[in-house]
Amino acid sequence: MSTPNSNVYHERQRLQFCLLHTLNSLFQQKDAFTRANLNAISEKLALDDTSSTDSWTPFSFLFKPHHNALTGNYDINVLIAALEEKGKSVVWHDRRNGGSSIDLDAPEDVLMGVVVNVQVKRFAGIWKGRHWIALRKIDGVWYNLDSDLRGPKCFRDEDEVREFLDSSIVGGGEVLLVMNQKQQA
């Protein structure tokens, strides 16, 4: 389905910077985060992780604990730290409950959006990895802001969003709710 709102911000995939694209699309702002921001977060996380100091190898300059220095490929720790820097919190969705248990009607001041981490296969299945995808409700319409898409894809309705989330979960994906307010555990 095409986009009814041409003002929806969307970034296209480059290398393995899908987390960077996901965050900028989620915030609907170019350079809400930059590669330098995410690299700095990754480095801080590595310094804070005392268990990683004994694991140096000749490849450590490239393959960092929380990202790849050349291509990106940032992990969940970078996502959470980046969102917390902007005053957001992340709630890991219990996959046993499926997409139907997510309150997609929550006010925007509560639920900012959804981030999905899915398994992907590229190059005829030779390379397997994971990919970050942002979903966000903008002007009352939910959008798939996947950086692998040519542009933002609007969902017909919330049932289609839930179907997408259920399909992602069945395929081994993880669903994370990005909250505008700190959630109490």
Backbone bond lengths (Angstrom), bond angles and torsions (degrees), N, CA, C in turn:
res aa  C-N    CA-C-N  psi(-1)  N-CA   C-N-CA  omega(-1)  CA-C   N-CA-C  phi
1 M - - - 1.449 - - 1.528 107.91 -
2 S 1.285 117.08 139.83 1.462 120.77 -179.30 1.525 110.92 -78.00
3 T 1.300 114.72 169.80 1.451 121.52 -176.35 1.522 111.27 -85.86
4 P 1.346 118.74 123.15 1.456 119.46 177.09 1.530 112.04 -76.49
5 N 1.334 117.82 -19.12 1.452 120.91 -178.58 1.520 108.85 -119.05
6 S 1.318 117.50 107.49 1.464 121.10 -176.69 1.519 112.31 -75.20
7 N 1.330 118.28 -4.57 1.454 120.91 179.46 1.528 113.22 -91.59
8 V 1.325 117.69 8.24 1.457 121.15 179.14 1.527 108.30 -75.37
9 Y 1.341 115.70 126.32 1.467 120.53 -179.13 1.524 109.69 -80.30
10 H 1.327 115.84 135.36 1.462 122.28 -177.69 1.517 109.05 -148.01
11 E 1.335 116.66 133.88 1.467 120.89 176.20 1.520 110.20 -109.07
12 R 1.326 115.06 142.62 1.471 121.93 178.44 1.529 110.64 -89.06
13 Q 1.327 115.36 151.28 1.459 123.10 -178.13 1.524 112.30 -63.50
14 R 1.335 115.61 135.69 1.455 123.68 173.61 1.525 107.25 -138.93
15 L 1.321 116.78 125.22 1.461 122.62 -176.78 1.530 109.47 48.20
16 Q 1.330 117.29 -130.36 1.466 120.64 178.48 1.534 110.22 -113.93
17 F 1.317 115.74 40.38 1.463 121.07 -179.57 1.527 111.95 -94.75
18 C 1.335 117.17 31.78 1.466 119.78 -177.20 1.525 111.99 -62.19
19 L 1.346 118.87 -31.35 1.464 118.61 177.66 1.523 110.54 -66.80
20 L 1.312 117.62 -40.90 1.468 121.76 176.54 1.526 110.16 -59.91
21 H 1.328 116.73 -47.58 1.469 121.16 179.64 1.526 110.78 -64.44
22 T 1.324 116.74 -39.48 1.463 121.65 179.44 1.525 110.77 -62.09
23 L 1.322 116.29 -46.79 1.468 119.65 -179.39 1.529 111.75 -64.38
24 N 1.325 117.42 -45.06 1.470 119.67 -179.91 1.527 111.07 -64.86
25 S 1.324 117.29 -38.87 1.464 120.31 177.32 1.523 110.89 -68.33
26 L 1.327 116.69 -38.80 1.458 120.87 177.98 1.534 110.52 -61.81
27 F 1.318 117.17 -43.13 1.460 121.55 179.54 1.523 112.81 -82.23
28 Q 1.345 116.46 -6.27 1.459 121.83 179.54 1.523 111.33 56.03
29 Q 1.330 114.95 45.40 1.459 119.54 -176.60 1.525 110.13 -155.16
30 K 1.322 115.42 125.05 1.455 119.91 173.71 1.523 107.54 -64.11
31 D 1.299 116.14 134.77 1.463 123.30 178.87 1.528 114.07 63.19
32 A 1.332 117.86 24.53 1.464 118.93 167.36 1.527 106.85 -56.28
33 F 1.325 114.36 -36.03 1.457 123.36 171.52 1.518 107.50 -133.72
34 T 1.318 115.77 148.07 1.462 121.04 176.15 1.523 108.51 -120.34
35 R 1.305 114.67 168.68 1.463 119.91 176.47 1.538 109.20 -58.54
36 A 1.329 116.69 -41.18 1.468 120.73 179.32 1.531 111.20 -62.23
37 N 1.348 117.55 -40.33 1.476 121.04 177.29 1.527 110.79 -59.57
38 L 1.332 115.56 -49.96 1.465 119.66 -176.68 1.524 111.45 -68.15
39 N 1.342 117.66 -36.51 1.465 120.27 176.25 1.524 110.58 -63.57
40 A 1.338 117.36 -40.95 1.465 121.21 178.92 1.535 110.64 -64.19
41 I 1.318 116.59 -41.60 1.473 120.44 176.63 1.523 109.42 -61.37
42 S 1.331 116.66 -44.69 1.472 121.45 179.96 1.521 111.32 -60.36
43 E 1.330 116.03 -43.91 1.470 120.66 -179.86 1.528 110.78 -65.30
44 K 1.326 117.16 -41.15 1.466 120.41 178.36 1.530 110.32 -63.40
45 L 1.318 116.24 -42.62 1.466 119.58 177.95 1.531 110.82 -61.42
46 A 1.328 116.87 -39.65 1.467 121.00 179.85 1.528 110.62 -66.15
47 L 1.336 116.66 -39.60 1.473 120.20 178.35 1.522 111.32 -66.97
48 D 1.342 115.86 -36.19 1.462 120.64 179.85 1.526 112.17 -72.97
49 D 1.329 116.67 -20.19 1.467 122.16 -177.51 1.523 108.70 -90.50
50 T 1.317 116.84 96.62 1.466 120.77 -177.22 1.524 112.63 -68.01
51 S 1.324 118.66 -20.81 1.463 120.71 -178.86 1.524 112.33 -73.12
52 S 1.358 118.57 -17.44 1.461 120.22 -176.39 1.525 113.10 -87.01
53 T 1.334 119.60 -5.96 1.466 121.08 -175.50 1.521 112.66 -70.77
54 D 1.308 118.50 -25.92 1.458 120.89 -178.67 1.513 113.05 -91.52
55 S 1.319 118.85 4.15 1.461 120.42 -174.15 1.528 113.32 -108.34
56 W 1.328 118.67 26.88 1.457 121.47 -179.02 1.522 110.42 -68.19
57 T 1.333 116.28 137.52 1.461 123.09 173.30 1.523 107.15 -135.22
58 P 1.340 118.22 169.58 1.468 119.14 177.06 1.530 113.16 -59.80
59 F 1.311 118.25 -19.69 1.462 121.54 179.89 1.534 112.69 -91.56
60 S 1.321 117.64 0.70 1.461 121.61 -176.59 1.525 113.56 -61.65
61 F 1.333 117.61 -24.82 1.468 119.67 177.98 1.520 111.15 -68.22
62 L 1.312 117.38 -22.85 1.462 122.18 -178.55 1.528 111.55 -102.60
63 F 1.318 116.51 -51.05 1.462 121.60 -176.73 1.524 109.42 -96.06
64 K 1.305 115.24 93.82 1.462 122.43 -179.00 1.527 108.99 -82.96
65 P 1.346 117.04 163.17 1.466 118.61 -178.54 1.537 114.02 -60.18
66 H 1.340 118.02 -31.16 1.459 119.66 -174.28 1.524 114.21 -118.77
67 H 1.343 116.92 4.47 1.468 120.55 177.37 1.523 110.47 -171.80
68 N 1.329 114.56 168.59 1.449 121.81 172.87 1.526 106.63 -97.87
69 A 1.328 117.75 124.80 1.463 121.63 -173.20 1.526 113.32 -61.74
70 L 1.321 118.79 -27.86 1.467 121.07 -178.75 1.517 114.01 -92.23
71 T 1.322 116.05 -44.28 1.467 118.71 -170.56 1.520 114.75 -105.80
72 G 1.329 117.89 -8.62 1.459 119.33 -178.26 1.509 110.97 101.49
73 N 1.328 116.08 -106.77 1.455 123.07 179.13 1.537 111.47 51.32
74 Y 1.322 115.92 56.62 1.464 122.57 -178.34 1.525 111.19 -75.52
75 D 1.333 116.59 150.33 1.458 120.28 -177.59 1.534 112.06 -99.14
76 I 1.323 115.63 -179.56 1.456 123.34 -176.00 1.522 112.35 -60.18
77 N 1.322 116.96 -33.12 1.463 120.13 -179.56 1.525 111.02 -62.87
78 V 1.329 116.68 -37.70 1.459 121.74 178.19 1.526 109.46 -67.45
79 L 1.323 117.12 -42.60 1.469 121.02 178.10 1.527 110.66 -57.76
80 I 1.317 117.02 -50.60 1.463 120.94 -177.12 1.525 110.81 -63.34
81 A 1.333 117.46 -45.93 1.469 120.63 -179.21 1.529 111.09 -64.00
82 A 1.330 117.41 -40.61 1.463 121.18 179.63 1.527 110.46 -62.97
83 L 1.319 116.84 -45.21 1.461 120.25 -179.59 1.528 111.44 -67.30
84 E 1.314 116.71 -38.39 1.466 119.41 178.14 1.528 111.33 -64.19
85 E 1.341 117.20 -34.12 1.471 120.34 176.28 1.530 111.66 -60.02
86 K 1.338 115.84 -28.19 1.468 120.80 -179.43 1.532 111.55 -97.73
87 G 1.339 117.06 13.10 1.459 120.77 176.53 1.518 114.81 79.73
88 K 1.319 117.38 17.35 1.464 121.71 179.21 1.521 109.31 -101.72
89 S 1.321 116.46 163.19 1.454 121.21 172.75 1.525 108.75 -127.71
90 V 1.321 114.88 158.64 1.459 121.38 -178.01 1.519 108.31 -117.95
91 V 1.315 115.78 130.48 1.459 121.83 175.28 1.521 107.19 -115.55
92 W 1.322 115.69 119.31 1.457 121.28 179.40 1.524 107.27 -75.94
93 H 1.326 116.74 120.24 1.465 121.13 -177.96 1.525 110.06 -74.33
94 D 1.316 116.00 133.79 1.467 121.43 177.65 1.528 108.21 -73.34
95 R 1.318 115.36 107.63 1.466 121.92 -174.43 1.536 112.99 -60.24
96 R 1.312 117.97 -20.64 1.469 120.55 178.85 1.520 111.66 -66.82
97 N 1.344 117.23 -21.15 1.460 121.44 -176.62 1.527 113.68 -90.53
98 G 1.303 118.64 -14.06 1.456 120.37 179.74 1.522 112.66 71.57
99 G 1.317 114.76 174.83 1.459 121.70 -177.70 1.512 114.20 -69.92
100 S 1.336 116.96 -22.67 1.471 119.79 -176.59 1.526 112.52 -67.19
101 S 1.327 117.05 -19.54 1.468 119.29 -178.48 1.533 112.75 -85.79
102 I 1.331 117.70 -4.55 1.464 120.92 179.92 1.522 109.25 -85.72
103 D 1.312 116.40 129.72 1.462 121.50 -180.00 1.531 109.13 -82.61
104 L 1.319 115.55 87.53 1.465 121.04 -179.73 1.522 112.21 -73.50
105 D 1.333 116.53 -11.33 1.466 121.88 177.14 1.517 112.09 -90.60
106 A 1.332 117.16 1.51 1.468 119.70 -179.25 1.525 109.44 -57.06
107 P 1.318 117.16 144.03 1.466 119.30 179.73 1.531 111.05 -59.32
108 E 1.326 115.46 151.18 1.458 120.72 -178.02 1.526 112.41 -61.46
109 D 1.317 116.92 -26.66 1.463 118.30 178.00 1.528 111.83 -74.98
110 V 1.337 117.36 -6.53 1.465 121.84 175.86 1.533 109.78 -105.98
111 L 1.334 117.50 -59.53 1.466 122.73 -178.07 1.526 109.62 -102.37
112 M 1.320 116.40 112.67 1.467 120.12 177.87 1.523 110.84 -76.82
113 G 1.329 116.09 -42.79 1.455 120.45 -177.71 1.514 110.53 176.39
114 V 1.316 115.29 -169.34 1.457 122.58 -178.27 1.522 107.53 -129.08
115 V 1.326 116.08 137.46 1.465 121.20 173.27 1.520 106.73 -116.41
116 V 1.328 115.18 131.12 1.457 121.61 -179.51 1.526 108.13 -116.96
117 N 1.322 116.35 136.32 1.461 121.64 175.78 1.519 106.75 -114.75
118 V 1.326 115.91 113.02 1.463 121.36 -174.26 1.526 111.15 -114.83
119 Q 1.319 115.02 156.23 1.463 120.92 173.68 1.518 107.70 -79.76
120 V 1.338 115.83 140.71 1.463 120.67 177.22 1.518 109.46 -132.78
121 K 1.329 114.23 152.59 1.462 122.06 172.92 1.518 106.91 -124.22
122 R 1.311 115.67 131.47 1.460 120.57 179.32 1.516 109.13 -128.47
123 F 1.315 114.86 164.48 1.472 121.15 178.80 1.526 110.61 55.71
124 A 1.336 115.31 56.94 1.468 123.66 177.92 1.529 112.03 56.95
125 G 1.331 116.83 34.12 1.455 121.25 176.32 1.518 114.53 84.17
126 I 1.327 117.70 0.60 1.469 120.92 -179.79 1.524 110.70 -68.50
127 W 1.331 116.51 -41.48 1.458 121.24 -178.71 1.519 109.18 -105.93
128 K 1.319 116.31 126.40 1.462 121.78 177.00 1.511 108.54 -117.07
129 G 1.303 115.71 140.91 1.458 120.27 179.61 1.514 109.98 -160.82
130 R 1.323 115.20 -160.13 1.454 121.39 179.69 1.516 108.56 -128.90
131 H 1.325 115.97 157.04 1.462 122.15 -174.25 1.524 109.12 -140.55
132 W 1.348 116.12 136.02 1.462 122.55 178.37 1.522 110.53 -92.50
133 I 1.340 116.61 138.44 1.464 123.08 179.41 1.528 108.87 -134.30
134 A 1.326 116.45 134.78 1.472 121.12 175.85 1.522 109.85 -102.00
135 L 1.324 115.64 139.13 1.462 123.31 170.71 1.519 105.79 -121.87
136 R 1.324 116.14 134.27 1.468 118.78 -178.29 1.516 110.10 -147.36
137 K 1.318 114.91 143.16 1.458 121.93 175.55 1.526 107.50 -92.33
138 I 1.339 115.88 120.74 1.460 122.00 -178.44 1.523 108.19 -128.25
139 D 1.313 116.37 122.95 1.467 121.83 -178.29 1.523 111.71 52.10
140 G 1.347 116.16 41.10 1.454 121.82 176.03 1.519 115.76 81.61
141 V 1.334 117.83 3.21 1.473 121.99 -178.77 1.529 108.74 -120.88
142 W 1.345 116.68 131.58 1.460 121.51 176.19 1.527 109.50 -81.89
143 Y 1.337 115.80 137.02 1.462 122.46 179.97 1.524 110.81 -124.33
144 N 1.327 114.87 143.19 1.457 122.68 167.86 1.521 105.27 -92.50
145 L 1.333 117.30 114.97 1.462 122.87 -176.09 1.529 111.18 -105.42
146 D 1.330 116.26 29.95 1.468 123.18 179.63 1.524 110.22 -54.98
147 S 1.324 117.01 125.50 1.461 121.22 -178.17 1.527 112.50 -69.46
148 D 1.325 118.17 -13.46 1.469 121.02 174.86 1.530 111.95 -78.53
149 L 1.328 117.37 -14.54 1.457 121.42 178.09 1.528 109.92 -83.82
150 R 1.327 116.61 154.39 1.473 120.56 178.06 1.521 112.52 -65.40
151 G 1.297 115.87 -28.73 1.460 121.65 -179.57 1.511 108.95 -161.50
152 P 1.336 117.69 176.82 1.461 120.01 178.89 1.527 110.33 -64.92
153 K 1.322 115.27 142.67 1.467 120.54 178.99 1.523 107.32 -115.04
154 C 1.323 116.54 121.95 1.459 118.21 178.34 1.527 109.47 -84.63
155 F 1.314 114.78 143.93 1.456 121.05 175.66 1.525 108.05 -86.76
156 R 1.348 116.64 147.90 1.468 121.36 178.17 1.521 111.07 -59.35
157 D 1.350 114.02 -45.76 1.468 120.18 -176.69 1.524 108.44 -161.57
158 E 1.302 115.94 -177.73 1.462 120.35 -178.02 1.525 112.49 -68.70
159 D 1.331 117.46 -27.22 1.463 119.75 176.13 1.528 110.30 -62.91
160 E 1.325 117.28 -38.22 1.463 120.02 178.43 1.535 110.65 -68.44
161 V 1.323 117.58 -34.63 1.468 121.12 175.87 1.525 108.70 -62.88
162 R 1.331 116.47 -46.44 1.470 120.75 -179.88 1.526 111.22 -63.02
163 E 1.332 117.38 -38.64 1.472 120.72 176.46 1.528 110.24 -61.75
164 F 1.335 116.58 -42.05 1.460 120.90 178.10 1.528 110.02 -62.00
165 L 1.335 116.75 -45.05 1.460 120.58 -179.59 1.532 110.89 -64.58
166 D 1.331 116.77 -43.47 1.467 120.20 178.06 1.522 111.27 -61.51
167 S 1.312 116.92 -42.88 1.467 121.71 178.52 1.529 110.61 -62.85
168 S 1.316 116.53 -39.70 1.469 120.96 178.12 1.521 110.95 -64.59
169 I 1.331 116.77 -43.14 1.465 121.48 -179.97 1.523 110.13 -63.89
170 V 1.326 116.98 -45.86 1.469 121.15 179.68 1.527 110.56 -60.38
171 G 1.331 116.90 -34.71 1.463 121.87 179.78 1.518 113.89 -82.22
172 G 1.341 118.04 9.56 1.460 121.35 178.07 1.516 114.18 93.13
173 G 1.320 117.19 10.59 1.456 120.87 179.75 1.511 113.11 -78.95
174 E 1.311 114.75 160.25 1.459 122.17 176.16 1.517 108.35 -115.12
175 V 1.320 116.88 140.61 1.463 122.58 -178.15 1.523 108.86 -115.31
176 L 1.335 114.38 127.43 1.459 121.61 -179.01 1.515 108.90 -122.93
177 L 1.329 116.42 129.15 1.454 121.31 178.80 1.524 107.95 -94.32
178 V 1.327 115.63 127.36 1.460 120.86 178.91 1.518 107.31 -98.44
179 M 1.324 114.31 115.70 1.454 121.11 -173.26 1.527 110.33 -104.46
180 N 1.334 115.86 140.74 1.451 120.76 176.15 1.514 111.86 -80.28
181 Q 1.311 116.98 -18.32 1.450 121.71 179.21 1.530 108.26 -118.26
182 K 1.312 116.34 146.99 1.469 120.26 176.08 1.519 108.87 -62.47
183 Q 1.318 115.61 130.77 1.448 120.60 -179.63 1.526 109.41 -96.47
184 Q 1.300 116.06 138.65 1.460 121.15 178.91 1.520 108.45 -85.62
185 A 1.317 116.09 133.96 1.464 120.11 -179.19 1.502 111.43 -80.28
